Amino acid sequence: MLAAPADLTVRATFEDHGYTLCVLMGKRCAREAADAAERYLRITPAAYLREQDERPRAASISARRGPPGTRRWSFHAGR
């Protein structure tokens, strides 16, 4: 990305990877996701999960299957 910032293919790939990292790390921002990934690689997985359990959780909305052809939306509040 730094070598060819005007190349749209490179930029799209960079943004796709940033989005994927956000999804994998459960973060809304690529910078936060990168920080979380670096923390994960520095510490043991068990310690990382303990650290995540200690943080307050944000509310989330998800779709759940109801009767065929419908979706039921539910709101999950953080701890």
N, C-alpha and C positions, 0 to 999 in steps of 0.2 A: 504494500500500500504506500509506503514511504517512497519507494523507487519510482512508482508510476501513479501518482494521485489522480491524474486525469483519465486513466484507463477505466472505463465503465465496467468492464468484465472483472478487473481486479477489485474494484470497489464493491461490486455486487457480491463477490466471493467473500470479501472481508466482512461485509454486513451480515451475510448468511452465517458465517462462523460465529460472529458476535451474538446473533439471535440464538443459535444452537447452544452456546455457552450459557446464556441467560436461562434457557429452558433446563439444561442439565443441572445448573447450580441453584435454580429456584430464585433468581434475582430479576429485577425489572430493568436494570441498567447494565450495559456491557462492562463498565468499569467496576461496578460492584461484583459482577460475575467473575471477572478476572481476579479481583482481590480474593474472593471466596475460593476460587480454584487454586490460587497460590497458597492460601492458608491450608487447604485440604492436602496439598502435596507436602507441606512442611510438617504437619502433625499426623498422628495416627488417625485412621478413620473413626475409631471409637471416641477419641477426644474431640474430633470435629463434630460428630453427632451430638455429643454432650453440650458443646458450645451452641449448636443450633437450638437444642431444647431449652436452653436458658434464655434465649432471646424472645421478646414478645412477638407473637404471630399477627400478621395482618389478616383482615377478613378476606374471604374468597367466595366466588360464586361458581357453581359447577352445574352441569346438566346431568341429570340422571334419567334413566329410562323409566317411563311409566307404561301405560297401556301401549300396544303397538301403534306406531305412527305419532306418538306424542313424546314430549320431553317435560320433565318436571325440573324447574330451576330451584336450587336450594342455596341458602346463604349460610356460610360457615364462619362464625366469629373466631378470632384468634383467642389464645389462652389469656 
